[in-house]
């Protein structure tokens, strides 16, 4: 099962933490969960969770998602917190409100789309690797390669990226606005891409179902690299 929670927060001191907030929150999450599970996450390949932070009013939304039942521990522990202490900051982030979501099965993803397409919002900088180097080139389909890898890993599936790529190329992109940005991980600046794109699903039902399922899954796992540290967060809107 997939799950997520939104924590609403404000933070008055960010000048001295030398990283994006999500990077520090990921560290706080590792301290909040059991030592045994934290050690397991450090050695695993694909992380069964994502965390990203985006502005909301005068504060922030901290969105934490889990991709399997074991990672539910992260949701449970983070939901109990009334504040998050950030390493390097004098004051903690205060949690002002919480919004839990109903768990959903990956098999039911994509059913929420009643229309012919959707908008994909890249709300935190997304990054991929090309030739082994981090890049933020606007090759949107490539950002979903990691999504498919995680889907196959945690859902015991065998989605073929080439089939996804063909389905993506069969869709229509009716509008987009993308820009480059930088993402700070402990002083190391990574290239990132933010913005949005609007797509119309292919008429082929099989391709439409494949695209909608993978895009919906991406809203939980993030796209591209370093999704556990806040990169690649997306919202999907009809």
Order of alpha helices (4+ residues) and beta strands (2+ residues): beta-alpha-alpha-beta-beta-alpha-beta-beta-beta-beta-beta-alpha-alpha-beta-beta-alpha-beta
